[in-house]
Amino acid sequence: MKRRCGWIPAAIETPSHVVWARGPVATDVCPKSMITAESIGWIEEYLIWKRLGLTLNLETNVRQVEAFLILEEQVLSERQRATE
């Protein structure tokens, strides 16, 4: 294999490829490495919030509200895709 520079490993020269995809979303980086303890906590809180039918109040952390909105949007998107 031809290398441009003697010190660059061949893996760096290899083009990236999709490692995960779902619907219109795809990534060339392992998404598992992006998951934090905080994001897992938000998912768990979101599931409890949905199952108990709770409402958000003014004391709810803005980042938590944003996480819930993103999760809600994804759930609705998955349901819509399932009915198509």
PDB file of N, CA, C and O in Angstrom:
ATOM      1  N   MET A   1       0.837  -1.186   0.000  1.00  0.00           N
ATOM      2  CA  MET A   1       0.000   0.000   0.000  1.00  0.00           C
ATOM      3  C   MET A   1       0.880   1.246   0.000  1.00  0.00           C
ATOM      4  O   MET A   1       1.840   1.335   0.765  1.00  0.00           O
ATOM      5  N   LYS A   2       0.560   2.173  -0.829  1.00  0.00           N
ATOM      6  CA  LYS A   2       1.319   3.410  -0.941  1.00  0.00           C
ATOM      7  C   LYS A   2       0.909   4.377   0.163  1.00  0.00           C
ATOM      8  O   LYS A   2      -0.280   4.592   0.397  1.00  0.00           O
ATOM      9  N   ARG A   3       1.896   4.957   0.841  1.00  0.00           N
ATOM     10  CA  ARG A   3       1.635   5.930   1.898  1.00  0.00           C
ATOM     11  C   ARG A   3       2.143   7.298   1.471  1.00  0.00           C
ATOM     12  O   ARG A   3       3.154   7.419   0.778  1.00  0.00           O
ATOM     13  N   ARG A   4       1.428   8.313   1.897  1.00  0.00           N
ATOM     14  CA  ARG A   4       1.837   9.680   1.553  1.00  0.00           C
ATOM     15  C   ARG A   4       3.027  10.131   2.401  1.00  0.00           C
ATOM     16  O   ARG A   4       3.946  10.786   1.909  1.00  0.00           O
ATOM     17  N   CYS A   5       2.991   9.773   3.668  1.00  0.00           N
ATOM     18  CA  CYS A   5       4.087  10.107   4.573  1.00  0.00           C
ATOM     19  C   CYS A   5       4.509   8.818   5.268  1.00  0.00           C
ATOM     20  O   CYS A   5       3.681   7.941   5.516  1.00  0.00           O
ATOM     21  N   GLY A   6       5.769   8.706   5.574  1.00  0.00           N
ATOM     22  CA  GLY A   6       6.268   7.491   6.198  1.00  0.00           C
ATOM     23  C   GLY A   6       5.712   7.234   7.580  1.00  0.00           C
ATOM     24  O   GLY A   6       5.662   6.080   8.005  1.00  0.00           O
ATOM     25  N   TRP A   7       5.287   8.268   8.305  1.00  0.00           N
ATOM     26  CA  TRP A   7       4.842   8.085   9.686  1.00  0.00           C
ATOM     27  C   TRP A   7       3.328   7.922   9.825  1.00  0.00           C
ATOM     28  O   TRP A   7       2.865   7.629  10.928  1.00  0.00           O
ATOM     29  N   ILE A   8       2.538   8.094   8.775  1.00  0.00           N
ATOM     30  CA  ILE A   8       1.079   7.993   8.861  1.00  0.00           C
ATOM     31  C   ILE A   8       0.664   6.525   8.720  1.00  0.00           C
ATOM     32  O   ILE A   8       0.943   5.894   7.700  1.00  0.00           O
ATOM     33  N   PRO A   9      -0.004   5.981   9.749  1.00  0.00           N
ATOM     34  CA  PRO A   9      -0.468   4.599   9.638  1.00  0.00           C
ATOM     35  C   PRO A   9      -1.517   4.454   8.537  1.00  0.00           C
ATOM     36  O   PRO A   9      -2.237   5.402   8.225  1.00  0.00           O
ATOM     37  N   ALA A  10      -1.594   3.276   7.962  1.00  0.00           N
ATOM     38  CA  ALA A  10      -2.546   3.023   6.874  1.00  0.00           C
ATOM     39  C   ALA A  10      -3.988   3.238   7.323  1.00  0.00           C
ATOM     40  O   ALA A  10      -4.826   3.625   6.509  1.00  0.00           O
ATOM     41  N   ALA A  11      -4.298   2.997   8.594  1.00  0.00           N
ATOM     42  CA  ALA A  11      -5.672   3.155   9.088  1.00  0.00           C
ATOM     43  C   ALA A  11      -6.151   4.600   8.962  1.00  0.00           C
ATOM     44  O   ALA A  11      -7.336   4.840   8.730  1.00  0.00           O
ATOM     45  N   ILE A  12      -5.259   5.545   9.110  1.00  0.00           N
ATOM     46  CA  ILE A  12      -5.649   6.949   8.988  1.00  0.00           C
ATOM     47  C   ILE A  12      -6.007   7.272   7.542  1.00  0.00           C
ATOM     48  O   ILE A  12      -6.876   8.106   7.286  1.00  0.00           O
ATOM     49  N   GLU A  13      -5.347   6.618   6.605  1.00  0.00           N
ATOM     50  CA  GLU A  13      -5.610   6.869   5.197  1.00  0.00           C
ATOM     51  C   GLU A  13      -6.868   6.153   4.700  1.00  0.00           C
ATOM     52  O   GLU A  13      -7.372   6.466   3.621  1.00  0.00           O
ATOM     53  N   THR A  14      -7.377   5.196   5.477  1.00  0.00           N
ATOM     54  CA  THR A  14      -8.569   4.449   5.087  1.00  0.00           C
ATOM     55  C   THR A  14      -9.791   5.350   5.204  1.00  0.00           C
ATOM     56  O   THR A  14      -9.971   5.990   6.241  1.00  0.00           O
ATOM     57  N   PRO A  15     -10.633   5.424   4.184  1.00  0.00           N
ATOM     58  CA  PRO A  15     -11.832   6.267   4.278  1.00  0.00           C
ATOM     59  C   PRO A  15     -12.773   5.752   5.364  1.00  0.00           C
ATOM     60  O   PRO A  15     -12.862   4.548   5.604  1.00  0.00           O
ATOM     61  N   SER A  16     -13.468   6.672   6.010  1.00  0.00           N
ATOM     62  CA  SER A  16     -14.414   6.282   7.052  1.00  0.00           C
ATOM     63  C   SER A  16     -15.631   5.612   6.420  1.00  0.00           C
ATOM     64  O   SER A  16     -15.911   5.792   5.235  1.00  0.00           O
ATOM     65  N   HIS A  17     -16.341   4.843   7.227  1.00  0.00           N
ATOM     66  CA  HIS A  17     -17.551   4.172   6.761  1.00  0.00           C
ATOM     67  C   HIS A  17     -18.590   4.191   7.875  1.00  0.00           C
ATOM     68  O   HIS A  17     -18.246   4.379   9.042  1.00  0.00           O
ATOM     69  N   VAL A  18     -19.826   4.003   7.533  1.00  0.00           N
ATOM     70  CA  VAL A  18     -20.924   4.040   8.500  1.00  0.00           C
ATOM     71  C   VAL A  18     -20.814   2.836   9.428  1.00  0.00           C
ATOM     72  O   VAL A  18     -20.706   1.696   8.977  1.00  0.00           O
ATOM     73  N   VAL A  19     -20.843   3.111  10.747  1.00  0.00           N
ATOM     74  CA  VAL A  19     -20.797   2.031  11.729  1.00  0.00           C
ATOM     75  C   VAL A  19     -22.150   1.847  12.430  1.00  0.00           C
ATOM     76  O   VAL A  19     -22.376   0.830  13.086  1.00  0.00           O
ATOM     77  N   TRP A  20     -23.041   2.825  12.292  1.00  0.00           N
ATOM     78  CA  TRP A  20     -24.373   2.725  12.883  1.00  0.00           C
ATOM     79  C   TRP A  20     -25.314   3.596  12.075  1.00  0.00           C
ATOM     80  O   TRP A  20     -24.960   4.710  11.688  1.00  0.00           O
ATOM     81  N   ALA A  21     -26.516   3.089  11.818  1.00  0.00           N
ATOM     82  CA  ALA A  21     -27.532   3.867  11.102  1.00  0.00           C
ATOM     83  C   ALA A  21     -28.909   3.447  11.568  1.00  0.00           C
ATOM     84  O   ALA A  21     -29.147   2.282  11.885  1.00  0.00           O
ATOM     85  N   ARG A  22     -29.800   4.401  11.605  1.00  0.00           N
ATOM     86  CA  ARG A  22     -31.203   4.145  11.941  1.00  0.00           C
ATOM     87  C   ARG A  22     -32.020   5.237  11.283  1.00  0.00           C
ATOM     88  O   ARG A  22     -31.843   6.419  11.581  1.00  0.00           O
ATOM     89  N   GLY A  23     -32.920   4.843  10.383  1.00  0.00           N
ATOM     90  CA  GLY A  23     -33.721   5.829   9.665  1.00  0.00           C
ATOM     91  C   GLY A  23     -32.811   6.788   8.919  1.00  0.00           C
ATOM     92  O   GLY A  23     -31.904   6.353   8.210  1.00  0.00           O
ATOM     93  N   PRO A  24     -33.041   8.100   9.069  1.00  0.00           N
ATOM     94  CA  PRO A  24     -32.231   9.070   8.327  1.00  0.00           C
ATOM     95  C   PRO A  24     -30.916   9.438   9.030  1.00  0.00           C
ATOM     96  O   PRO A  24     -30.171  10.286   8.537  1.00  0.00           O
ATOM     97  N   VAL A  25     -30.626   8.807  10.175  1.00  0.00           N
ATOM     98  CA  VAL A  25     -29.447   9.158  10.964  1.00  0.00           C
ATOM     99  C   VAL A  25     -28.365   8.095  10.793  1.00  0.00           C
ATOM    100  O   VAL A  25     -28.646   6.898  10.856  1.00  0.00           O
ATOM    101  N   ALA A  26     -27.127   8.539  10.578  1.00  0.00           N
ATOM    102  CA  ALA A  26     -25.995   7.622  10.450  1.00  0.00           C
ATOM    103  C   ALA A  26     -24.754   8.286  11.030  1.00  0.00           C
ATOM    104  O   ALA A  26     -24.658   9.513  11.072  1.00  0.00           O
ATOM    105  N   THR A  27     -23.804   7.466  11.478  1.00  0.00           N
ATOM    106  CA  THR A  27     -22.552   7.990  12.009  1.00  0.00           C
ATOM    107  C   THR A  27     -21.401   7.066  11.648  1.00  0.00           C
ATOM    108  O   THR A  27     -21.578   5.863  11.456  1.00  0.00           O
ATOM    109  N   ASP A  28     -20.222   7.657  11.561  1.00  0.00           N
ATOM    110  CA  ASP A  28     -19.025   6.857  11.305  1.00  0.00           C
ATOM    111  C   ASP A  28     -18.198   6.705  12.583  1.00  0.00           C
ATOM    112  O   ASP A  28     -17.058   6.242  12.538  1.00  0.00           O
ATOM    113  N   VAL A  29     -18.779   7.098  13.725  1.00  0.00           N
ATOM    114  CA  VAL A  29     -18.149   6.967  15.032  1.00  0.00           C
ATOM    115  C   VAL A  29     -19.061   6.107  15.901  1.00  0.00           C
ATOM    116  O   VAL A  29     -20.281   6.260  15.857  1.00  0.00           O
ATOM    117  N   CYS A  30     -18.487   5.216  16.680  1.00  0.00           N
ATOM    118  CA  CYS A  30     -19.292   4.355  17.547  1.00  0.00           C
ATOM    119  C   CYS A  30     -20.121   5.212  18.500  1.00  0.00           C
ATOM    120  O   CYS A  30     -19.554   5.953  19.303  1.00  0.00           O
ATOM    121  N   PRO A  31     -21.461   5.128  18.429  1.00  0.00           N
ATOM    122  CA  PRO A  31     -22.290   5.981  19.293  1.00  0.00           C
ATOM    123  C   PRO A  31     -22.189   5.595  20.768  1.00  0.00           C
ATOM    124  O   PRO A  31     -22.459   6.423  21.637  1.00  0.00           O
ATOM    125  N   LYS A  32     -21.807   4.364  21.061  1.00  0.00           N
ATOM    126  CA  LYS A  32     -21.720   3.935  22.455  1.00  0.00           C
ATOM    127  C   LYS A  32     -20.712   4.771  23.231  1.00  0.00           C
ATOM    128  O   LYS A  32     -20.907   5.029  24.419  1.00  0.00           O
ATOM    129  N   SER A  33     -19.646   5.195  22.578  1.00  0.00           N
ATOM    130  CA  SER A  33     -18.640   6.011  23.260  1.00  0.00           C
ATOM    131  C   SER A  33     -19.150   7.416  23.558  1.00  0.00           C
ATOM    132  O   SER A  33     -18.524   8.140  24.331  1.00  0.00           O
ATOM    133  N   MET A  34     -20.272   7.817  22.964  1.00  0.00           N
ATOM    134  CA  MET A  34     -20.848   9.143  23.188  1.00  0.00           C
ATOM    135  C   MET A  34     -21.826   9.143  24.364  1.00  0.00           C
ATOM    136  O   MET A  34     -22.220  10.211  24.832  1.00  0.00           O
ATOM    137  N   ILE A  35     -22.218   7.979  24.841  1.00  0.00           N
ATOM    138  CA  ILE A  35     -23.200   7.880  25.909  1.00  0.00           C
ATOM    139  C   ILE A  35     -22.519   8.139  27.252  1.00  0.00           C
ATOM    140  O   ILE A  35     -21.506   7.522  27.579  1.00  0.00           O
ATOM    141  N   THR A  36     -23.095   9.060  28.019  1.00  0.00           N
ATOM    142  CA  THR A  36     -22.551   9.386  29.333  1.00  0.00           C
ATOM    143  C   THR A  36     -23.517   8.915  30.417  1.00  0.00           C
ATOM    144  O   THR A  36     -24.666   8.579  30.130  1.00  0.00           O
ATOM    145  N   ALA A  37     -23.052   8.894  31.639  1.00  0.00           N
ATOM    146  CA  ALA A  37     -23.923   8.536  32.762  1.00  0.00           C
ATOM    147  C   ALA A  37     -25.095   9.515  32.848  1.00  0.00           C
ATOM    148  O   ALA A  37     -26.212   9.126  33.190  1.00  0.00           O
ATOM    149  N   GLU A  38     -24.835  10.788  32.536  1.00  0.00           N
ATOM    150  CA  GLU A  38     -25.892  11.799  32.570  1.00  0.00           C
ATOM    151  C   GLU A  38     -26.958  11.510  31.518  1.00  0.00           C
ATOM    152  O   GLU A  38     -28.151  11.628  31.798  1.00  0.00           O
ATOM    153  N   SER A  39     -26.534  11.128  30.299  1.00  0.00           N
ATOM    154  CA  SER A  39     -27.521  10.861  29.251  1.00  0.00           C
ATOM    155  C   SER A  39     -28.336   9.606  29.561  1.00  0.00           C
ATOM    156  O   SER A  39     -29.523   9.555  29.242  1.00  0.00           O
ATOM    157  N   ILE A  40     -27.728   8.603  30.171  1.00  0.00           N
ATOM    158  CA  ILE A  40     -28.479   7.414  30.587  1.00  0.00           C
ATOM    159  C   ILE A  40     -29.498   7.802  31.651  1.00  0.00           C
ATOM    160  O   ILE A  40     -30.626   7.309  31.648  1.00  0.00           O
ATOM    161  N   GLY A  41     -29.099   8.684  32.557  1.00  0.00           N
ATOM    162  CA  GLY A  41     -30.023   9.176  33.585  1.00  0.00           C
ATOM    163  C   GLY A  41     -31.215   9.890  32.974  1.00  0.00           C
ATOM    164  O   GLY A  41     -32.346   9.710  33.426  1.00  0.00           O
ATOM    165  N   TRP A  42     -30.967  10.706  31.940  1.00  0.00           N
ATOM    166  CA  TRP A  42     -32.072  11.412  31.272  1.00  0.00           C
ATOM    167  C   TRP A  42     -33.030  10.424  30.604  1.00  0.00           C
ATOM    168  O   TRP A  42     -34.246  10.611  30.650  1.00  0.00           O
ATOM    169  N   ILE A  43     -32.495   9.391  29.996  1.00  0.00           N
ATOM    170  CA  ILE A  43     -33.356   8.389  29.353  1.00  0.00           C
ATOM    171  C   ILE A  43     -34.218   7.701  30.403  1.00  0.00           C
ATOM    172  O   ILE A  43     -35.414   7.503  30.192  1.00  0.00           O
ATOM    173  N   GLU A  44     -33.617   7.335  31.534  1.00  0.00           N
ATOM    174  CA  GLU A  44     -34.385   6.689  32.607  1.00  0.00           C
ATOM    175  C   GLU A  44     -35.449   7.631  33.161  1.00  0.00           C
ATOM    176  O   GLU A  44     -36.587   7.214  33.379  1.00  0.00           O
ATOM    177  N   GLU A  45     -35.097   8.892  33.389  1.00  0.00           N
ATOM    178  CA  GLU A  45     -36.069   9.872  33.890  1.00  0.00           C
ATOM    179  C   GLU A  45     -37.183  10.105  32.867  1.00  0.00           C
ATOM    180  O   GLU A  45     -38.349  10.252  33.232  1.00  0.00           O
ATOM    181  N   TYR A  46     -36.814  10.137  31.592  1.00  0.00           N
ATOM    182  CA  TYR A  46     -37.813  10.318  30.531  1.00  0.00           C
ATOM    183  C   TYR A  46     -38.818   9.173  30.550  1.00  0.00           C
ATOM    184  O   TYR A  46     -40.023   9.407  30.457  1.00  0.00           O
ATOM    185  N   LEU A  47     -38.340   7.945  30.669  1.00  0.00           N
ATOM    186  CA  LEU A  47     -39.244   6.792  30.691  1.00  0.00           C
ATOM    187  C   LEU A  47     -40.188   6.849  31.886  1.00  0.00           C
ATOM    188  O   LEU A  47     -41.373   6.539  31.761  1.00  0.00           O
ATOM    189  N   ILE A  48     -39.668   7.244  33.035  1.00  0.00           N
ATOM    190  CA  ILE A  48     -40.525   7.390  34.229  1.00  0.00           C
ATOM    191  C   ILE A  48     -41.536   8.504  34.003  1.00  0.00           C
ATOM    192  O   ILE A  48     -42.716   8.353  34.317  1.00  0.00           O
ATOM    193  N   TRP A  49     -41.070   9.621  33.458  1.00  0.00           N
ATOM    194  CA  TRP A  49     -41.935  10.774  33.179  1.00  0.00           C
ATOM    195  C   TRP A  49     -43.081  10.364  32.262  1.00  0.00           C
ATOM    196  O   TRP A  49     -44.232  10.721  32.513  1.00  0.00           O
ATOM    197  N   LYS A  50     -42.775   9.610  31.192  1.00  0.00           N
ATOM    198  CA  LYS A  50     -43.805   9.170  30.256  1.00  0.00           C
ATOM    199  C   LYS A  50     -44.763   8.171  30.886  1.00  0.00           C
ATOM    200  O   LYS A  50     -45.978   8.297  30.729  1.00  0.00           O
ATOM    201  N   ARG A  51     -44.241   7.193  31.589  1.00  0.00           N
ATOM    202  CA  ARG A  51     -45.101   6.140  32.168  1.00  0.00           C
ATOM    203  C   ARG A  51     -46.043   6.684  33.227  1.00  0.00           C
ATOM    204  O   ARG A  51     -47.183   6.232  33.338  1.00  0.00           O
ATOM    205  N   LEU A  52     -45.579   7.646  34.004  1.00  0.00           N
ATOM    206  CA  LEU A  52     -46.422   8.199  35.064  1.00  0.00           C
ATOM    207  C   LEU A  52     -47.266   9.376  34.572  1.00  0.00           C
ATOM    208  O   LEU A  52     -48.112   9.875  35.313  1.00  0.00           O
ATOM    209  N   GLY A  53     -47.052   9.823  33.343  1.00  0.00           N
ATOM    210  CA  GLY A  53     -47.828  10.932  32.795  1.00  0.00           C
ATOM    211  C   GLY A  53     -47.572  12.252  33.503  1.00  0.00           C
ATOM    212  O   GLY A  53     -48.480  13.070  33.647  1.00  0.00           O
ATOM    213  N   LEU A  54     -46.345  12.457  33.940  1.00  0.00           N
ATOM    214  CA  LEU A  54     -46.004  13.673  34.673  1.00  0.00           C
ATOM    215  C   LEU A  54     -45.895  14.864  33.734  1.00  0.00           C
ATOM    216  O   LEU A  54     -45.750  14.696  32.523  1.00  0.00           O
ATOM    217  N   THR A  55     -45.965  16.051  34.284  1.00  0.00           N
ATOM    218  CA  THR A  55     -45.769  17.275  33.506  1.00  0.00           C
ATOM    219  C   THR A  55     -44.477  17.934  33.962  1.00  0.00           C
ATOM    220  O   THR A  55     -44.042  17.750  35.098  1.00  0.00           O
ATOM    221  N   LEU A  56     -43.875  18.694  33.078  1.00  0.00           N
ATOM    222  CA  LEU A  56     -42.665  19.432  33.440  1.00  0.00           C
ATOM    223  C   LEU A  56     -43.086  20.707  34.154  1.00  0.00           C
ATOM    224  O   LEU A  56     -44.104  21.311  33.817  1.00  0.00           O
ATOM    225  N   ASN A  57     -42.299  21.111  35.140  1.00  0.00           N
ATOM    226  CA  ASN A  57     -42.620  22.352  35.842  1.00  0.00           C
ATOM    227  C   ASN A  57     -41.506  23.374  35.640  1.00  0.00           C
ATOM    228  O   ASN A  57     -40.498  23.073  35.000  1.00  0.00           O
ATOM    229  N   LEU A  58     -41.678  24.563  36.174  1.00  0.00           N
ATOM    230  CA  LEU A  58     -40.706  25.640  35.967  1.00  0.00           C
ATOM    231  C   LEU A  58     -39.367  25.373  36.644  1.00  0.00           C
ATOM    232  O   LEU A  58     -38.371  26.017  36.313  1.00  0.00           O
ATOM    233  N   GLU A  59     -39.326  24.435  37.587  1.00  0.00           N
ATOM    234  CA  GLU A  59     -38.081  24.130  38.282  1.00  0.00           C
ATOM    235  C   GLU A  59     -37.249  23.078  37.548  1.00  0.00           C
ATOM    236  O   GLU A  59     -36.137  22.769  37.975  1.00  0.00           O
ATOM    237  N   THR A  60     -37.769  22.528  36.458  1.00  0.00           N
ATOM    238  CA  THR A  60     -37.053  21.503  35.705  1.00  0.00           C
ATOM    239  C   THR A  60     -35.840  22.122  35.015  1.00  0.00           C
ATOM    240  O   THR A  60     -35.935  23.190  34.412  1.00  0.00           O
ATOM    241  N   ASN A  61     -34.711  21.446  35.110  1.00  0.00           N
ATOM    242  CA  ASN A  61     -33.460  21.884  34.497  1.00  0.00           C
ATOM    243  C   ASN A  61     -33.649  22.003  32.990  1.00  0.00           C
ATOM    244  O   ASN A  61     -34.256  21.132  32.368  1.00  0.00           O
ATOM    245  N   VAL A  62     -33.131  23.079  32.402  1.00  0.00           N
ATOM    246  CA  VAL A  62     -33.289  23.343  30.966  1.00  0.00           C
ATOM    247  C   VAL A  62     -32.659  22.226  30.137  1.00  0.00           C
ATOM    248  O   VAL A  62     -33.229  21.828  29.121  1.00  0.00           O
ATOM    249  N   ARG A  63     -31.517  21.720  30.538  1.00  0.00           N
ATOM    250  CA  ARG A  63     -30.869  20.630  29.797  1.00  0.00           C
ATOM    251  C   ARG A  63     -31.724  19.367  29.843  1.00  0.00           C
ATOM    252  O   ARG A  63     -31.785  18.618  28.868  1.00  0.00           O
ATOM    253  N   GLN A  64     -32.379  19.136  30.967  1.00  0.00           N
ATOM    254  CA  GLN A  64     -33.260  17.973  31.089  1.00  0.00           C
ATOM    255  C   GLN A  64     -34.477  18.148  30.185  1.00  0.00           C
ATOM    256  O   GLN A  64     -34.896  17.197  29.525  1.00  0.00           O
ATOM    257  N   VAL A  65     -35.038  19.328  30.147  1.00  0.00           N
ATOM    258  CA  VAL A  65     -36.171  19.597  29.263  1.00  0.00           C
ATOM    259  C   VAL A  65     -35.764  19.365  27.809  1.00  0.00           C
ATOM    260  O   VAL A  65     -36.499  18.740  27.044  1.00  0.00           O
ATOM    261  N   GLU A  66     -34.594  19.870  27.433  1.00  0.00           N
ATOM    262  CA  GLU A  66     -34.113  19.671  26.068  1.00  0.00           C
ATOM    263  C   GLU A  66     -33.939  18.181  25.763  1.00  0.00           C
ATOM    264  O   GLU A  66     -34.311  17.721  24.683  1.00  0.00           O
ATOM    265  N   ALA A  67     -33.377  17.431  26.709  1.00  0.00           N
ATOM    266  CA  ALA A  67     -33.202  15.991  26.512  1.00  0.00           C
ATOM    267  C   ALA A  67     -34.554  15.305  26.341  1.00  0.00           C
ATOM    268  O   ALA A  67     -34.705  14.444  25.474  1.00  0.00           O
ATOM    269  N   PHE A  68     -35.537  15.677  27.161  1.00  0.00           N
ATOM    270  CA  PHE A  68     -36.870  15.082  27.054  1.00  0.00           C
ATOM    271  C   PHE A  68     -37.511  15.405  25.708  1.00  0.00           C
ATOM    272  O   PHE A  68     -38.141  14.543  25.095  1.00  0.00           O
ATOM    273  N   LEU A  69     -37.351  16.639  25.248  1.00  0.00           N
ATOM    274  CA  LEU A  69     -37.922  17.020  23.955  1.00  0.00           C
ATOM    275  C   LEU A  69     -37.288  16.236  22.809  1.00  0.00           C
ATOM    276  O   LEU A  69     -37.983  15.799  21.892  1.00  0.00           O
ATOM    277  N   ILE A  70     -35.982  16.060  22.864  1.00  0.00           N
ATOM    278  CA  ILE A  70     -35.293  15.273  21.833  1.00  0.00           C
ATOM    279  C   ILE A  70     -35.778  13.827  21.869  1.00  0.00           C
ATOM    280  O   ILE A  70     -36.069  13.243  20.825  1.00  0.00           O
ATOM    281  N   LEU A  71     -35.864  13.248  23.062  1.00  0.00           N
ATOM    282  CA  LEU A  71     -36.332  11.866  23.182  1.00  0.00           C
ATOM    283  C   LEU A  71     -37.772  11.731  22.703  1.00  0.00           C
ATOM    284  O   LEU A  71     -38.104  10.764  22.017  1.00  0.00           O
ATOM    285  N   GLU A  72     -38.621  12.672  23.049  1.00  0.00           N
ATOM    286  CA  GLU A  72     -40.017  12.633  22.615  1.00  0.00           C
ATOM    287  C   GLU A  72     -40.111  12.711  21.091  1.00  0.00           C
ATOM    288  O   GLU A  72     -40.897  11.990  20.477  1.00  0.00           O
ATOM    289  N   GLU A  73     -39.313  13.581  20.490  1.00  0.00           N
ATOM    290  CA  GLU A  73     -39.304  13.713  19.035  1.00  0.00           C
ATOM    291  C   GLU A  73     -38.869  12.398  18.381  1.00  0.00           C
ATOM    292  O   GLU A  73     -39.440  11.988  17.370  1.00  0.00           O
ATOM    293  N   GLN A  74     -37.871  11.747  18.951  1.00  0.00           N
ATOM    294  CA  GLN A  74     -37.391  10.485  18.394  1.00  0.00           C
ATOM    295  C   GLN A  74     -38.430   9.371  18.539  1.00  0.00           C
ATOM    296  O   GLN A  74     -38.595   8.558  17.629  1.00  0.00           O
ATOM    297  N   VAL A  75     -39.120   9.330  19.660  1.00  0.00           N
ATOM    298  CA  VAL A  75     -40.174   8.323  19.862  1.00  0.00           C
ATOM    299  C   VAL A  75     -41.282   8.517  18.831  1.00  0.00           C
ATOM    300  O   VAL A  75     -41.742   7.553  18.219  1.00  0.00           O
ATOM    301  N   LEU A  76     -41.709   9.765  18.638  1.00  0.00           N
ATOM    302  CA  LEU A  76     -42.752  10.046  17.649  1.00  0.00           C
ATOM    303  C   LEU A  76     -42.295   9.682  16.242  1.00  0.00           C
ATOM    304  O   LEU A  76     -43.070   9.151  15.446  1.00  0.00           O
ATOM    305  N   SER A  77     -41.036   9.971  15.942  1.00  0.00           N
ATOM    306  CA  SER A  77     -40.476   9.649  14.633  1.00  0.00           C
ATOM    307  C   SER A  77     -40.453   8.139  14.409  1.00  0.00           C
ATOM    308  O   SER A  77     -40.781   7.668  13.320  1.00  0.00           O
ATOM    309  N   GLU A  78     -40.067   7.382  15.431  1.00  0.00           N
ATOM    310  CA  GLU A  78     -40.038   5.918  15.334  1.00  0.00           C
ATOM    311  C   GLU A  78     -41.454   5.366  15.122  1.00  0.00           C
ATOM    312  O   GLU A  78     -41.654   4.457  14.316  1.00  0.00           O
ATOM    313  N   ARG A  79     -42.415   5.910  15.833  1.00  0.00           N
ATOM    314  CA  ARG A  79     -43.805   5.450  15.680  1.00  0.00           C
ATOM    315  C   ARG A  79     -44.320   5.740  14.283  1.00  0.00           C
ATOM    316  O   ARG A  79     -45.009   4.910  13.689  1.00  0.00           O
ATOM    317  N   GLN A  80     -43.994   6.906  13.756  1.00  0.00           N
ATOM    318  CA  GLN A  80     -44.435   7.279  12.411  1.00  0.00           C
ATOM    319  C   GLN A  80     -43.797   6.356  11.385  1.00  0.00           C
ATOM    320  O   GLN A  80     -44.474   5.906  10.460  1.00  0.00           O
ATOM    321  N   ARG A  81     -42.513   6.065  11.527  1.00  0.00           N
ATOM    322  CA  ARG A  81     -41.825   5.156  10.600  1.00  0.00           C
ATOM    323  C   ARG A  81     -42.425   3.755  10.660  1.00  0.00           C
ATOM    324  O   ARG A  81     -42.501   3.068   9.641  1.00  0.00           O
ATOM    325  N   ALA A  82     -42.848   3.329  11.840  1.00  0.00           N
ATOM    326  CA  ALA A  82     -43.404   1.988  12.008  1.00  0.00           C
ATOM    327  C   ALA A  82     -44.754   1.861  11.311  1.00  0.00           C
ATOM    328  O   ALA A  82     -45.121   0.769  10.877  1.00  0.00           O
ATOM    329  N   THR A  83     -45.501   2.963  11.195  1.00  0.00           N
ATOM    330  CA  THR A  83     -46.818   2.902  10.557  1.00  0.00           C
ATOM    331  C   THR A  83     -46.750   3.087   9.044  1.00  0.00           C
ATOM    332  O   THR A  83     -47.740   2.863   8.348  1.00  0.00           O
ATOM    333  N   GLU A  84     -45.597   3.492   8.532  1.00  0.00           N
ATOM    334  CA  GLU A  84     -45.469   3.720   7.090  1.00  0.00           C
ATOM    335  C   GLU A  84     -45.226   2.431   6.335  1.00  0.00           C
ATOM    336  O   GLU A  84     -45.096   2.447   5.111  1.00  0.00           O
TER     337      GLU A  84
END
